Amino acid sequence: MEFERRKGNHSHLNIAPLVDVVFLLLLFFMLTSHFIQEPVIKIRLPDSTTAESMREISQTITITKNGEIYFMDKRVDLKNLRIAVQDSLPEGEKGFLRIKADKEVDVGLLVSVIDEVRLSNVQTFSIVTERK
């Protein structure tokens, strides 16, 4: 007994599992995007044409336009800034700091913050700006 072969063997690709995986990935990225923390302290950074992107996370001092100073998202006074920075440094090491100041901050306050940073044994710091 001879059976006749089917001509034109069509193989269909089942894409239902692929669609499931794509939907799961979409759901994952939608949910995790809500966990990205935006900065709580609202400031408008000054513009600069030579600004570089922030590559590493480091210690940050933020100065608002009202003159409030935050170190690592905790409010500190100018008098206590040096102590807070020194306490955060590992023993015997010089640290690196980023200073974020609002466009409208008084230059005198910014210079005072920079002085306190230098007096706290931090010799390397940068002032954060936004690229135009």
MODELLER restraints for C-alpha pairs under 7 A, 6 or more apart:
rsr = mdl.restraints
at = mdl.atoms
rsr.add(forms.Gaussian(group=physical.xy_distance, feature=features.Distance(at['CA:43:A'], at['CA:64:A']), mean=5.90, stdev=0.5))
rsr.add(forms.Gaussian(group=physical.xy_distance, feature=features.Distance(at['CA:43:A'], at['CA:102:A']), mean=5.15, stdev=0.5))
rsr.add(forms.Gaussian(group=physical.xy_distance, feature=features.Distance(at['CA:44:A'], at['CA:102:A']), mean=5.08, stdev=0.5))
rsr.add(forms.Gaussian(group=physical.xy_distance, feature=features.Distance(at['CA:44:A'], at['CA:103:A']), mean=5.99, stdev=0.5))
rsr.add(forms.Gaussian(group=physical.xy_distance, feature=features.Distance(at['CA:45:A'], at['CA:101:A']), mean=6.42, stdev=0.5))
rsr.add(forms.Gaussian(group=physical.xy_distance, feature=features.Distance(at['CA:45:A'], at['CA:102:A']), mean=5.16, stdev=0.5))
rsr.add(forms.Gaussian(group=physical.xy_distance, feature=features.Distance(at['CA:45:A'], at['CA:103:A']), mean=5.61, stdev=0.5))
rsr.add(forms.Gaussian(group=physical.xy_distance, feature=features.Distance(at['CA:45:A'], at['CA:129:A']), mean=5.37, stdev=0.5))
rsr.add(forms.Gaussian(group=physical.xy_distance, feature=features.Distance(at['CA:45:A'], at['CA:130:A']), mean=5.97, stdev=0.5))
rsr.add(forms.Gaussian(group=physical.xy_distance, feature=features.Distance(at['CA:46:A'], at['CA:102:A']), mean=6.82, stdev=0.5))
rsr.add(forms.Gaussian(group=physical.xy_distance, feature=features.Distance(at['CA:46:A'], at['CA:103:A']), mean=5.00, stdev=0.5))
rsr.add(forms.Gaussian(group=physical.xy_distance, feature=features.Distance(at['CA:46:A'], at['CA:129:A']), mean=5.24, stdev=0.5))
rsr.add(forms.Gaussian(group=physical.xy_distance, feature=features.Distance(at['CA:46:A'], at['CA:130:A']), mean=6.09, stdev=0.5))
rsr.add(forms.Gaussian(group=physical.xy_distance, feature=features.Distance(at['CA:47:A'], at['CA:129:A']), mean=5.66, stdev=0.5))
rsr.add(forms.Gaussian(group=physical.xy_distance, feature=features.Distance(at['CA:47:A'], at['CA:130:A']), mean=4.79, stdev=0.5))
rsr.add(forms.Gaussian(group=physical.xy_distance, feature=features.Distance(at['CA:47:A'], at['CA:131:A']), mean=5.64, stdev=0.5))
rsr.add(forms.Gaussian(group=physical.xy_distance, feature=features.Distance(at['CA:47:A'], at['CA:132:A']), mean=5.53, stdev=0.5))
rsr.add(forms.Gaussian(group=physical.xy_distance, feature=features.Distance(at['CA:48:A'], at['CA:129:A']), mean=6.06, stdev=0.5))
rsr.add(forms.Gaussian(group=physical.xy_distance, feature=features.Distance(at['CA:48:A'], at['CA:130:A']), mean=5.88, stdev=0.5))
rsr.add(forms.Gaussian(group=physical.xy_distance, feature=features.Distance(at['CA:48:A'], at['CA:131:A']), mean=5.09, stdev=0.5))
rsr.add(forms.Gaussian(group=physical.xy_distance, feature=features.Distance(at['CA:48:A'], at['CA:132:A']), mean=5.82, stdev=0.5))
rsr.add(forms.Gaussian(group=physical.xy_distance, feature=features.Distance(at['CA:49:A'], at['CA:131:A']), mean=5.44, stdev=0.5))
rsr.add(forms.Gaussian(group=physical.xy_distance, feature=features.Distance(at['CA:49:A'], at['CA:132:A']), mean=5.59, stdev=0.5))
rsr.add(forms.Gaussian(group=physical.xy_distance, feature=features.Distance(at['CA:50:A'], at['CA:131:A']), mean=6.89, stdev=0.5))
rsr.add(forms.Gaussian(group=physical.xy_distance, feature=features.Distance(at['CA:51:A'], at['CA:129:A']), mean=6.09, stdev=0.5))
rsr.add(forms.Gaussian(group=physical.xy_distance, feature=features.Distance(at['CA:51:A'], at['CA:130:A']), mean=6.19, stdev=0.5))
rsr.add(forms.Gaussian(group=physical.xy_distance, feature=features.Distance(at['CA:51:A'], at['CA:131:A']), mean=5.23, stdev=0.5))
rsr.add(forms.Gaussian(group=physical.xy_distance, feature=features.Distance(at['CA:58:A'], at['CA:97:A']), mean=6.42, stdev=0.5))
rsr.add(forms.Gaussian(group=physical.xy_distance, feature=features.Distance(at['CA:59:A'], at['CA:72:A']), mean=6.23, stdev=0.5))
rsr.add(forms.Gaussian(group=physical.xy_distance, feature=features.Distance(at['CA:59:A'], at['CA:97:A']), mean=5.18, stdev=0.5))
rsr.add(forms.Gaussian(group=physical.xy_distance, feature=features.Distance(at['CA:59:A'], at['CA:98:A']), mean=6.26, stdev=0.5))
rsr.add(forms.Gaussian(group=physical.xy_distance, feature=features.Distance(at['CA:60:A'], at['CA:71:A']), mean=6.00, stdev=0.5))
rsr.add(forms.Gaussian(group=physical.xy_distance, feature=features.Distance(at['CA:60:A'], at['CA:72:A']), mean=5.49, stdev=0.5))
rsr.add(forms.Gaussian(group=physical.xy_distance, feature=features.Distance(at['CA:60:A'], at['CA:97:A']), mean=5.78, stdev=0.5))
rsr.add(forms.Gaussian(group=physical.xy_distance, feature=features.Distance(at['CA:60:A'], at['CA:98:A']), mean=4.72, stdev=0.5))
rsr.add(forms.Gaussian(group=physical.xy_distance, feature=features.Distance(at['CA:60:A'], at['CA:99:A']), mean=5.79, stdev=0.5))
rsr.add(forms.Gaussian(group=physical.xy_distance, feature=features.Distance(at['CA:61:A'], at['CA:70:A']), mean=5.61, stdev=0.5))
rsr.add(forms.Gaussian(group=physical.xy_distance, feature=features.Distance(at['CA:61:A'], at['CA:71:A']), mean=4.54, stdev=0.5))
rsr.add(forms.Gaussian(group=physical.xy_distance, feature=features.Distance(at['CA:61:A'], at['CA:72:A']), mean=6.40, stdev=0.5))
rsr.add(forms.Gaussian(group=physical.xy_distance, feature=features.Distance(at['CA:61:A'], at['CA:98:A']), mean=6.23, stdev=0.5))
rsr.add(forms.Gaussian(group=physical.xy_distance, feature=features.Distance(at['CA:61:A'], at['CA:99:A']), mean=4.80, stdev=0.5))
rsr.add(forms.Gaussian(group=physical.xy_distance, feature=features.Distance(at['CA:61:A'], at['CA:100:A']), mean=6.07, stdev=0.5))
rsr.add(forms.Gaussian(group=physical.xy_distance, feature=features.Distance(at['CA:62:A'], at['CA:69:A']), mean=5.77, stdev=0.5))
rsr.add(forms.Gaussian(group=physical.xy_distance, feature=features.Distance(at['CA:62:A'], at['CA:70:A']), mean=5.00, stdev=0.5))
rsr.add(forms.Gaussian(group=physical.xy_distance, feature=features.Distance(at['CA:62:A'], at['CA:71:A']), mean=6.44, stdev=0.5))
rsr.add(forms.Gaussian(group=physical.xy_distance, feature=features.Distance(at['CA:62:A'], at['CA:99:A']), mean=5.97, stdev=0.5))
rsr.add(forms.Gaussian(group=physical.xy_distance, feature=features.Distance(at['CA:62:A'], at['CA:100:A']), mean=4.65, stdev=0.5))
rsr.add(forms.Gaussian(group=physical.xy_distance, feature=features.Distance(at['CA:62:A'], at['CA:101:A']), mean=5.78, stdev=0.5))
rsr.add(forms.Gaussian(group=physical.xy_distance, feature=features.Distance(at['CA:63:A'], at['CA:69:A']), mean=4.68, stdev=0.5))
rsr.add(forms.Gaussian(group=physical.xy_distance, feature=features.Distance(at['CA:63:A'], at['CA:70:A']), mean=6.42, stdev=0.5))
rsr.add(forms.Gaussian(group=physical.xy_distance, feature=features.Distance(at['CA:63:A'], at['CA:100:A']), mean=6.18, stdev=0.5))
rsr.add(forms.Gaussian(group=physical.xy_distance, feature=features.Distance(at['CA:63:A'], at['CA:101:A']), mean=4.62, stdev=0.5))
rsr.add(forms.Gaussian(group=physical.xy_distance, feature=features.Distance(at['CA:63:A'], at['CA:102:A']), mean=6.26, stdev=0.5))
rsr.add(forms.Gaussian(group=physical.xy_distance, feature=features.Distance(at['CA:64:A'], at['CA:101:A']), mean=6.31, stdev=0.5))
rsr.add(forms.Gaussian(group=physical.xy_distance, feature=features.Distance(at['CA:64:A'], at['CA:102:A']), mean=5.45, stdev=0.5))
rsr.add(forms.Gaussian(group=physical.xy_distance, feature=features.Distance(at['CA:64:A'], at['CA:105:A']), mean=6.85, stdev=0.5))
rsr.add(forms.Gaussian(group=physical.xy_distance, feature=features.Distance(at['CA:65:A'], at['CA:102:A']), mean=5.44, stdev=0.5))
rsr.add(forms.Gaussian(group=physical.xy_distance, feature=features.Distance(at['CA:65:A'], at['CA:104:A']), mean=5.40, stdev=0.5))
rsr.add(forms.Gaussian(group=physical.xy_distance, feature=features.Distance(at['CA:65:A'], at['CA:105:A']), mean=4.92, stdev=0.5))
rsr.add(forms.Gaussian(group=physical.xy_distance, feature=features.Distance(at['CA:67:A'], at['CA:105:A']), mean=6.66, stdev=0.5))
rsr.add(forms.Gaussian(group=physical.xy_distance, feature=features.Distance(at['CA:69:A'], at['CA:75:A']), mean=5.85, stdev=0.5))
rsr.add(forms.Gaussian(group=physical.xy_distance, feature=features.Distance(at['CA:69:A'], at['CA:76:A']), mean=5.75, stdev=0.5))
rsr.add(forms.Gaussian(group=physical.xy_distance, feature=features.Distance(at['CA:69:A'], at['CA:77:A']), mean=6.45, stdev=0.5))
rsr.add(forms.Gaussian(group=physical.xy_distance, feature=features.Distance(at['CA:70:A'], at['CA:76:A']), mean=5.64, stdev=0.5))
rsr.add(forms.Gaussian(group=physical.xy_distance, feature=features.Distance(at['CA:78:A'], at['CA:113:A']), mean=6.94, stdev=0.5))
rsr.add(forms.Gaussian(group=physical.xy_distance, feature=features.Distance(at['CA:81:A'], at['CA:116:A']), mean=6.77, stdev=0.5))
rsr.add(forms.Gaussian(group=physical.xy_distance, feature=features.Distance(at['CA:82:A'], at['CA:116:A']), mean=5.42, stdev=0.5))
rsr.add(forms.Gaussian(group=physical.xy_distance, feature=features.Distance(at['CA:82:A'], at['CA:117:A']), mean=6.30, stdev=0.5))
rsr.add(forms.Gaussian(group=physical.xy_distance, feature=features.Distance(at['CA:82:A'], at['CA:119:A']), mean=6.97, stdev=0.5))
rsr.add(forms.Gaussian(group=physical.xy_distance, feature=features.Distance(at['CA:82:A'], at['CA:120:A']), mean=5.21, stdev=0.5))
rsr.add(forms.Gaussian(group=physical.xy_distance, feature=features.Distance(at['CA:85:A'], at['CA:120:A']), mean=6.42, stdev=0.5))
rsr.add(forms.Gaussian(group=physical.xy_distance, feature=features.Distance(at['CA:86:A'], at['CA:120:A']), mean=5.51, stdev=0.5))
rsr.add(forms.Gaussian(group=physical.xy_distance, feature=features.Distance(at['CA:89:A'], at['CA:95:A']), mean=6.27, stdev=0.5))
rsr.add(forms.Gaussian(group=physical.xy_distance, feature=features.Distance(at['CA:94:A'], at['CA:121:A']), mean=5.98, stdev=0.5))
rsr.add(forms.Gaussian(group=physical.xy_distance, feature=features.Distance(at['CA:94:A'], at['CA:122:A']), mean=5.37, stdev=0.5))
rsr.add(forms.Gaussian(group=physical.xy_distance, feature=features.Distance(at['CA:94:A'], at['CA:123:A']), mean=6.80, stdev=0.5))
rsr.add(forms.Gaussian(group=physical.xy_distance, feature=features.Distance(at['CA:95:A'], at['CA:122:A']), mean=5.16, stdev=0.5))
rsr.add(forms.Gaussian(group=physical.xy_distance, feature=features.Distance(at['CA:95:A'], at['CA:124:A']), mean=6.84, stdev=0.5))
rsr.add(forms.Gaussian(group=physical.xy_distance, feature=features.Distance(at['CA:96:A'], at['CA:122:A']), mean=6.34, stdev=0.5))
rsr.add(forms.Gaussian(group=physical.xy_distance, feature=features.Distance(at['CA:96:A'], at['CA:124:A']), mean=5.08, stdev=0.5))
rsr.add(forms.Gaussian(group=physical.xy_distance, feature=features.Distance(at['CA:96:A'], at['CA:125:A']), mean=5.40, stdev=0.5))
rsr.add(forms.Gaussian(group=physical.xy_distance, feature=features.Distance(at['CA:97:A'], at['CA:124:A']), mean=6.66, stdev=0.5))
rsr.add(forms.Gaussian(group=physical.xy_distance, feature=features.Distance(at['CA:97:A'], at['CA:125:A']), mean=4.56, stdev=0.5))
rsr.add(forms.Gaussian(group=physical.xy_distance, feature=features.Distance(at['CA:97:A'], at['CA:126:A']), mean=6.51, stdev=0.5))
rsr.add(forms.Gaussian(group=physical.xy_distance, feature=features.Distance(at['CA:98:A'], at['CA:125:A']), mean=5.57, stdev=0.5))
rsr.add(forms.Gaussian(group=physical.xy_distance, feature=features.Distance(at['CA:98:A'], at['CA:126:A']), mean=4.97, stdev=0.5))
rsr.add(forms.Gaussian(group=physical.xy_distance, feature=features.Distance(at['CA:98:A'], at['CA:127:A']), mean=5.87, stdev=0.5))
rsr.add(forms.Gaussian(group=physical.xy_distance, feature=features.Distance(at['CA:98:A'], at['CA:128:A']), mean=6.48, stdev=0.5))
rsr.add(forms.Gaussian(group=physical.xy_distance, feature=features.Distance(at['CA:99:A'], at['CA:126:A']), mean=6.06, stdev=0.5))
rsr.add(forms.Gaussian(group=physical.xy_distance, feature=features.Distance(at['CA:99:A'], at['CA:127:A']), mean=4.70, stdev=0.5))
rsr.add(forms.Gaussian(group=physical.xy_distance, feature=features.Distance(at['CA:99:A'], at['CA:128:A']), mean=5.94, stdev=0.5))
rsr.add(forms.Gaussian(group=physical.xy_distance, feature=features.Distance(at['CA:100:A'], at['CA:127:A']), mean=5.99, stdev=0.5))
rsr.add(forms.Gaussian(group=physical.xy_distance, feature=features.Distance(at['CA:100:A'], at['CA:128:A']), mean=5.16, stdev=0.5))
